[in-house]
Structures are given as structure tokens and as C-alpha cells.
């Protein structure tokens, strides 16, 4: 596959999730990503994950999941020689990504205004919880904080148990995807203008952007967002339903799909029942319809109903555990080694998730294992023209 970003160098100064995830997407598309880390400790994600032994090795699973395809250099950005080294790296870079709190890079003397004087074509992307401006810009923020502040938690769960946190770091991930999209767009724009740019990614605003239907229903129709559990706010029957064994999701969002459900369960009379015959009536009488459907679904397991409903054009799927989802043939075998990639670099089997798209029938993949802390420091310095004596002196000074 042609690596779309193969000609670009990215400096990844980020930690934990949103920033590393963004840079991981760029690495999958061929960008050369140099991870610039704090000497001695590195990315905090190196110490996070379900395997304590890997955490002690500074190769935690949280790090392994999104740092393949990168090289690692350790630089002390508080040391004068470390600052000089970063500027040297910036001279030959296309992109710099950081997720410090707003103001940190300026205090270090390494903010966009300073670095663009070194490289006017630099694309500088800053990721933070609330953005670089505004009254909340200096507040610390992790994924759960943003989930709460954005309103996501208020509409997650059922009426009797909301608010609930989404079960994975969705705000961090959305922030990372937003940053990767913005960076790729900026690179495309630079090819026309030749100019660099400053990208300010707010995790809060990125998350709100993905809530378009919910926010628009409030702003335009005055509809107060509320937790609906597994029910779809726009249609019924659309949600999760009990079967003889397991739960099934059904999305009968169109009139003909509802009517097809009635036929599959052997209840054609429901089509003419005034409580259910049209969309708004079904929404009003959702609970009564659910009780009728679940009484019918109790005759067979979720897999049976999944097959029957999909066969007549009604979107339906079992509610699976993560292990079950990973074992789906659709996931494991879909073109070009599937959605996962084996990587080396630690003393056990490591699989990472690859991008969810194919280009000309091939799925992007990285060509390097996750780096150990500072693994490529000497190599990168040598590429920049530093001699062995200079590298030794930088070590002695604590700059690297």
C-alpha cells in the first residue's frame, strides 16, 4: 500500500492517550513519528495497564496499544541543551504534537511562536481538555472529567442509574481522532500554501461535536437530552431486547422494518394495532411493544433472532462481550491480516488494533514495534549530526 504520509516527520511530545492515539494513526499511514519523552520515566502510559510486570518494565499495555511504529528519544525540555535539541528536531519536522496544559510550552520557551521562527512551515498541534483559550483553559482534564463536563455521562445509562461513564476512554479517543484529522488536513493545505499552522484541539469541544443529534434536538426543538438506557430516541422497536438466551439489539427504524419484525415473530396484527401502527405511536407505547416482543423472543436465543431479522432486512445483532467480538470472523479475517497486527518488542505476544479502513483493499499497518524508553536517542542524535563526544556530554549534563 502507498503510505500516504510517508514523506512527513512528526514529533510526538504527548502522554497517555489522546495525543499518542493521534500520532499512532499518523504512523499507520506511514508518517515517521519520533516520540520525545522525559528521561527516566517517559510517557505515563508506560506504567499503565493490566500487566504489572510490563508496567515495571515501562512497557505497559496502555503504551503498547498506541505507540507501535514510533521511535523514542529522551529529551529534558527543562535543560537549555534539551531545548536546543528539540529546536534542532523541529528544523527537520513537519508536525509537532503536544498535550501539555496550555501555557506549559510557552513557559519552556518552546511554544508555537518560538518554534515557527525555527521552522515557518511547522504544523503545531496542541491537544488539551478545554482548549488554549477561555476561563477553563488551565484546568486539568482526563477522559472521565470531559465525559462529565460534556454531558455525555448525563445521557448514558438508564433513567434509574444515569449518569454513567462510557466504558472506555471515548473523550480521549475522540480528541485523538480529531487531532489526526486536523493534522492531515493541515498537511494537505500546506502543500498549496507552503505555510505552517497552529491547531488547537479541545477534547471538550471535540466530544460535543460528536453529539450533534443530541445537541441539535436541544437547540432547535428544545428537547431536553435524557438517558434512555439501550433505547433509541428516534424509533421503536429500536434498542436491546431479552431472548431465551442473551440480549439482541434491533434497529427497526423504518416502517417497513417494523412490519417485517411483526411478520418474523408471527404477530402481523401488530401492524394494525393503533398503539403501534405508526412511528410516534410506537415511541409513545414503547414499553407495551417491548413486552410483546420479548414474550415472542423468549422462544429462541439471540443468535436465532439475529439470523431471522437480518434475513428480512431488519438490522439486528447479539450483544457480545469483548472476547466474543474479537472472535468474530468478520473482525479476525477481514482482508489483509484482519483488524489486528502482531508486534514484537516485549517478551510476550502483543497484538495491536489497526485502523478500521482499507485503502485499495489493504489495511494500513506500522512497521516498527513499540519502542523502549529512549531506544533511539543515540541514532536520532547521530542523524542530526551530533558526534559521539557530544552525545556523551548531553548525557552527562542530563539533557537527554
C-alpha positions as CSV (number, residue, x, y, z in Angstrom):
1,X,0.0,0.0,0.0
2,X,1.1,3.5,-0.7
3,X,1.8,5.2,2.6
4,X,0.0,8.5,2.3
5,X,2.0,10.3,5.0
6,X,5.4,8.6,4.3
7,X,7.2,11.9,3.5
8,X,6.3,13.6,6.8
9,X,8.1,13.6,10.1
10,X,6.0,14.0,13.3
11,X,7.4,14.9,16.7
12,X,5.2,13.3,19.4
13,X,5.6,15.1,22.7
14,X,2.3,13.6,24.1
15,X,1.4,11.4,27.0
16,X,-1.2,8.8,28.0
17,X,-4.0,8.7,25.3
18,X,-5.4,11.5,23.2
19,X,-2.0,12.6,21.8
20,X,-0.4,9.2,21.4
21,X,-3.6,7.9,19.8
22,X,-3.5,10.7,17.3
23,X,0.2,10.1,16.4
24,X,-0.4,6.4,16.2
25,X,-3.0,7.0,13.4
26,X,-0.4,9.1,11.6
27,X,2.2,6.3,12.0
28,X,-0.2,3.8,10.5
29,X,-0.4,6.0,7.4
30,X,3.3,6.0,7.0
31,X,4.5,9.1,8.9
32,X,7.8,8.9,10.6
33,X,6.9,9.5,14.3
34,X,9.5,10.4,16.8
35,X,8.3,10.1,20.4
36,X,10.0,12.8,22.6
37,X,9.9,11.6,26.2
38,X,11.0,12.7,29.6
39,X,14.3,10.9,30.6
40,X,13.9,8.2,33.2
41,X,10.1,8.0,33.2
42,X,8.7,8.7,29.7
43,X,5.1,8.6,28.8
44,X,2.9,7.8,31.8
45,X,1.2,5.1,29.8
46,X,4.4,3.1,30.1
47,X,3.3,2.4,33.7
48,X,-0.4,1.7,33.0
49,X,-2.2,-1.5,32.1
50,X,-3.4,-4.8,33.4
51,X,0.0,-6.5,33.5
52,X,2.1,-5.3,36.5
53,X,5.3,-6.8,35.2
54,X,5.1,-4.9,31.9
55,X,4.4,-1.7,33.9
56,X,7.6,-2.2,35.8
57,X,9.5,-2.6,32.5
58,X,8.0,0.8,31.4
59,X,6.2,-1.1,28.6
60,X,2.7,-1.1,30.0
61,X,-0.1,-2.4,27.8
62,X,-1.7,1.1,27.6
63,X,1.6,2.2,26.0
64,X,1.9,-0.8,23.7
65,X,-1.6,-0.3,22.4
66,X,-0.8,3.0,20.6
67,X,2.9,3.5,20.2
68,X,3.9,1.0,17.6
69,X,5.5,2.4,14.5
70,X,7.3,5.2,16.6
71,X,10.9,5.8,17.6
72,X,11.7,7.1,21.1
73,X,14.2,9.8,22.1
74,X,14.5,11.1,25.7
75,X,15.0,14.9,26.0
76,X,14.9,17.1,29.1
77,X,12.9,20.1,27.9
78,X,13.8,22.0,31.1
79,X,17.5,21.9,30.3
80,X,19.0,24.5,27.9
81,X,20.7,21.9,25.9
82,X,17.5,19.9,25.8
83,X,15.6,22.9,24.4
84,X,18.3,23.4,21.8
85,X,18.0,19.7,20.8
86,X,14.2,20.0,20.4
87,X,14.6,23.0,18.2
88,X,17.1,21.0,16.1
89,X,14.5,18.3,15.7
90,X,11.9,20.9,14.8
91,X,14.1,22.2,11.9
92,X,13.5,18.9,10.1
93,X,10.0,18.2,11.3
94,X,6.6,18.7,9.6
95,X,4.4,18.3,12.6
96,X,4.7,18.7,16.4
97,X,2.0,17.4,18.7
98,X,1.8,18.1,22.4
99,X,-0.9,17.7,25.1
100,X,0.5,19.7,28.0
101,X,-1.7,22.2,29.7
102,X,-2.0,25.5,27.9
103,X,0.9,27.7,28.8
104,X,3.4,25.0,29.7
105,X,5.3,25.1,26.3
106,X,5.4,28.9,26.5
107,X,7.0,28.8,29.9
108,X,9.5,26.4,28.5
109,X,10.2,28.8,25.7
110,X,9.0,26.2,23.2
111,X,5.6,27.4,22.2
112,X,4.4,27.8,18.6
113,X,5.5,31.4,18.2
114,X,9.1,30.4,19.2
115,X,9.2,27.2,17.1
116,X,7.7,28.7,13.9
117,X,10.7,31.0,13.9
118,X,12.8,27.9,13.7
119,X,10.6,26.2,11.1
120,X,7.9,28.5,9.5
121,X,6.3,25.5,7.8
122,X,5.7,23.6,11.1
123,X,2.2,22.4,11.8
124,X,1.9,22.6,15.6
125,X,-1.0,20.7,17.2
126,X,-1.9,21.3,20.9
127,X,-4.4,19.0,22.5
128,X,-5.9,19.9,25.8
129,X,-9.1,19.3,27.9
130,X,-10.7,22.7,27.2
131,X,-8.6,24.4,24.5
132,X,-5.9,27.1,24.6
133,X,-8.3,30.0,25.4
134,X,-11.2,30.6,27.7
135,X,-11.8,30.6,31.5
136,X,-11.2,26.9,31.9
137,X,-8.1,26.6,29.8
138,X,-5.7,25.9,32.8
139,X,-7.9,23.2,34.4
140,X,-6.5,19.7,34.4
141,X,-8.7,17.2,32.5
142,X,-8.8,13.4,31.9
143,X,-11.3,11.4,29.9
144,X,-13.8,10.9,32.7
145,X,-13.7,14.7,33.5
146,X,-14.5,15.5,29.9
147,X,-17.2,12.9,29.7
148,X,-18.9,14.5,32.7
149,X,-18.4,18.1,31.6
150,X,-19.6,17.5,28.0
151,X,-22.9,16.0,29.1
152,X,-22.1,12.5,27.8
153,X,-22.4,10.9,31.2
154,X,-25.8,12.6,31.8
155,X,-27.3,10.8,28.8
156,X,-25.5,7.4,29.4
157,X,-27.3,4.7,31.3
158,X,-30.9,4.2,32.1
159,X,-33.2,6.8,33.9
160,X,-32.7,5.0,37.2
161,X,-28.9,4.7,37.1
162,X,-27.6,7.6,35.0
163,X,-25.2,9.4,34.9
164,X,-22.8,6.7,33.7
165,X,-19.4,6.8,32.3
166,X,-19.0,5.3,28.8
167,X,-17.0,2.0,29.3
168,X,-13.8,3.1,27.5
169,X,-12.0,6.5,27.2
170,X,-14.3,7.9,24.5
171,X,-13.4,11.6,25.0
172,X,-9.7,10.9,24.8
173,X,-10.1,8.8,21.7
174,X,-12.4,11.4,20.0
175,X,-9.8,14.1,20.9
176,X,-7.1,12.0,19.2
177,X,-9.1,11.3,16.1
178,X,-10.0,15.0,15.8
179,X,-6.3,15.9,16.1
180,X,-5.2,13.3,13.5
181,X,-7.9,14.6,11.1
182,X,-6.9,18.2,11.6
183,X,-3.2,17.5,11.2
184,X,-3.8,15.5,8.0
185,X,-5.9,18.4,6.7
186,X,-3.3,20.9,7.6
187,X,-0.6,18.9,5.7
188,X,-2.8,18.9,2.6
189,X,-3.4,22.6,2.9
190,X,0.3,23.3,3.4
191,X,1.0,21.6,0.1
192,X,-0.9,24.5,-1.5
193,X,0.1,27.5,0.7
194,X,3.6,26.4,1.9
195,X,2.7,27.8,5.3
196,X,2.6,26.1,8.7
197,X,-0.3,26.4,11.1
198,X,-1.4,26.2,14.8
199,X,-4.1,23.6,15.6
200,X,-5.9,24.0,19.0
201,X,-7.8,20.8,19.8
202,X,-10.2,20.9,22.7
203,X,-11.3,17.5,24.0
204,X,-14.5,19.1,25.4
205,X,-15.5,20.6,22.1
206,X,-14.4,17.6,20.1
207,X,-16.7,15.4,22.2
208,X,-19.6,17.9,21.9
209,X,-19.2,17.9,18.2
210,X,-19.9,14.1,18.1
211,X,-23.2,14.7,20.0
212,X,-24.7,16.6,17.0
213,X,-28.2,15.0,17.1
214,X,-28.5,15.4,20.9
215,X,-27.3,19.0,20.9
216,X,-29.4,20.0,17.9
217,X,-32.5,18.5,19.3
218,X,-32.0,20.8,22.3
219,X,-31.0,23.9,20.5
220,X,-33.6,23.6,17.7
221,X,-36.5,21.7,19.1
222,X,-36.0,22.4,22.9
223,X,-35.9,18.7,23.5
224,X,-34.0,18.1,26.8
225,X,-31.5,15.3,26.4
226,X,-32.1,12.4,28.8
227,X,-30.8,8.9,29.5
228,X,-32.7,6.3,27.6
229,X,-30.7,3.2,28.5
230,X,-30.5,1.0,25.4
231,X,-33.5,2.5,23.7
232,X,-33.1,4.6,20.5
233,X,-34.5,8.1,20.9
234,X,-35.8,8.2,17.3
235,X,-37.6,4.9,16.8
236,X,-39.2,1.8,18.3
237,X,-38.6,-1.1,18.3
238,X,-35.0,0.1,18.4
239,X,-32.9,-1.0,21.3
240,X,-31.9,-4.1,23.2
241,X,-34.3,-7.0,23.9
242,X,-34.2,-10.2,26.0
243,X,-34.3,-13.5,24.3
244,X,-34.3,-17.1,25.5
245,X,-30.5,-16.8,25.9
246,X,-28.8,-13.5,25.6
247,X,-29.7,-9.9,24.5
248,X,-30.2,-8.7,21.0
249,X,-30.0,-5.2,19.5
250,X,-32.7,-4.4,17.0
251,X,-32.9,-1.2,15.0
252,X,-36.3,-1.3,13.2
253,X,-36.1,2.4,12.3
254,X,-38.3,2.3,9.2
255,X,-42.0,1.5,8.9
256,X,-41.3,-1.5,6.6
257,X,-38.7,-2.8,9.1
258,X,-41.2,-2.7,12.0
259,X,-43.7,-4.5,9.8
260,X,-41.0,-7.1,9.0
261,X,-40.4,-7.7,12.7
262,X,-44.2,-8.3,13.1
263,X,-44.1,-11.0,10.4
264,X,-40.9,-12.7,11.8
265,X,-42.4,-13.1,15.3
266,X,-45.7,-14.2,13.9
267,X,-47.7,-11.2,15.0
268,X,-48.9,-9.5,11.8
269,X,-51.8,-7.9,13.7
270,X,-49.4,-5.5,15.4
271,X,-49.2,-3.6,12.2
272,X,-52.8,-2.5,12.5
273,X,-52.8,-2.0,16.3
274,X,-53.4,1.7,16.8
275,X,-50.7,1.7,19.6
276,X,-48.0,0.7,17.1
277,X,-49.2,1.3,13.6
278,X,-47.1,4.5,13.1
279,X,-43.7,5.8,14.4
280,X,-44.9,8.3,17.0
281,X,-47.4,5.9,18.4
282,X,-44.7,3.3,18.8
283,X,-42.5,5.8,20.7
284,X,-45.4,6.7,23.0
285,X,-46.1,3.0,23.7
286,X,-42.6,1.7,23.6
287,X,-42.9,-0.3,26.9
288,X,-46.0,-2.2,25.8
289,X,-44.4,-3.1,22.5
290,X,-41.2,-4.2,24.2
291,X,-43.2,-6.6,26.4
292,X,-45.0,-8.2,23.4
293,X,-41.7,-8.6,21.5
294,X,-39.8,-10.1,24.4
295,X,-42.6,-12.6,25.0
296,X,-42.1,-13.8,21.5
297,X,-38.3,-13.6,21.6
298,X,-38.3,-15.9,24.6
299,X,-38.9,-18.8,22.3
300,X,-35.4,-18.8,20.8
301,X,-31.9,-17.5,21.6
302,X,-30.3,-14.2,20.4
303,X,-28.4,-15.9,17.5
304,X,-31.6,-17.3,16.1
305,X,-33.4,-14.0,16.0
306,X,-30.2,-12.3,14.7
307,X,-30.4,-14.5,11.6
308,X,-34.1,-14.3,11.1
309,X,-34.3,-10.5,11.4
310,X,-31.3,-9.7,9.2
311,X,-32.7,-12.1,6.6
312,X,-35.7,-9.8,6.1
313,X,-33.7,-6.5,6.2
314,X,-34.0,-5.6,9.9
315,X,-30.7,-4.6,11.4
316,X,-30.1,-6.9,14.4
317,X,-27.1,-8.2,16.3
318,X,-26.3,-10.0,19.5
319,X,-24.9,-8.0,22.4
320,X,-21.4,-9.6,22.7
321,X,-18.6,-9.5,25.2
322,X,-15.3,-8.0,24.0
323,X,-13.8,-11.5,23.7
324,X,-16.8,-12.6,21.6
325,X,-16.4,-9.6,19.4
326,X,-12.7,-10.2,18.8
327,X,-13.5,-13.8,17.7
328,X,-16.0,-12.7,15.0
329,X,-14.8,-14.0,11.7
330,X,-15.7,-10.5,10.2
331,X,-13.2,-8.9,12.5
332,X,-10.4,-11.5,12.5
333,X,-10.3,-12.4,8.8
334,X,-11.5,-9.2,7.0
335,X,-8.8,-8.7,4.3
336,X,-5.1,-8.4,4.7
337,X,-4.5,-9.9,8.2
338,X,-7.7,-8.5,9.7
339,X,-8.1,-5.8,12.2
340,X,-5.1,-6.8,14.4
341,X,-1.4,-6.9,14.0
342,X,1.3,-8.9,15.8
343,X,4.2,-6.8,17.0
344,X,7.5,-7.6,18.7
345,X,9.4,-5.6,21.3
346,X,8.5,-7.3,24.5
347,X,8.9,-10.8,25.9
348,X,5.4,-12.0,25.0
349,X,2.7,-12.0,22.3
350,X,1.5,-8.5,21.6
351,X,-1.4,-7.6,19.3
352,X,-2.5,-4.1,18.4
353,X,-5.7,-2.8,16.8
354,X,-5.2,-1.5,13.3
355,X,-7.2,1.3,11.6
356,X,-10.8,0.5,10.7
357,X,-10.5,1.1,7.0
358,X,-8.9,-0.4,3.9
359,X,-7.2,1.6,1.1
360,X,-7.3,-0.2,-2.3
361,X,-8.1,-3.4,-0.5
362,X,-5.2,-3.1,2.0
363,X,-5.3,-2.1,5.7
364,X,-2.6,0.3,7.0
365,X,0.0,-1.2,9.3
366,X,3.0,0.0,11.2
367,X,6.5,-1.4,10.6
368,X,8.1,-0.9,14.0
369,X,7.4,-2.4,17.4
370,X,6.6,-0.1,20.4
371,X,9.9,1.5,21.4
372,X,11.6,1.1,24.8
373,X,12.2,4.4,26.6
374,X,14.9,6.3,24.7
375,X,15.6,3.3,22.5
376,X,16.5,5.5,19.5
377,X,18.1,8.5,21.3
378,X,21.6,7.9,20.0
379,X,20.5,7.0,16.5
380,X,18.4,10.1,16.1
381,X,21.1,12.4,17.5
382,X,23.6,10.9,15.1
383,X,21.2,11.5,12.3
384,X,21.1,15.2,13.4
385,X,24.8,15.4,13.1
386,X,25.8,15.0,16.8
387,X,29.2,13.3,17.4
388,X,29.7,10.5,20.0
389,X,31.5,13.0,22.2
390,X,28.6,15.5,22.0
391,X,26.1,12.7,22.8
392,X,28.1,11.6,25.8
393,X,28.3,15.2,27.0
394,X,24.5,15.6,26.6
395,X,24.0,12.5,28.8
396,X,26.4,13.9,31.4
397,X,24.6,17.2,31.5
398,X,21.2,15.5,31.9
399,X,19.8,17.0,28.7
400,X,18.9,13.6,27.3
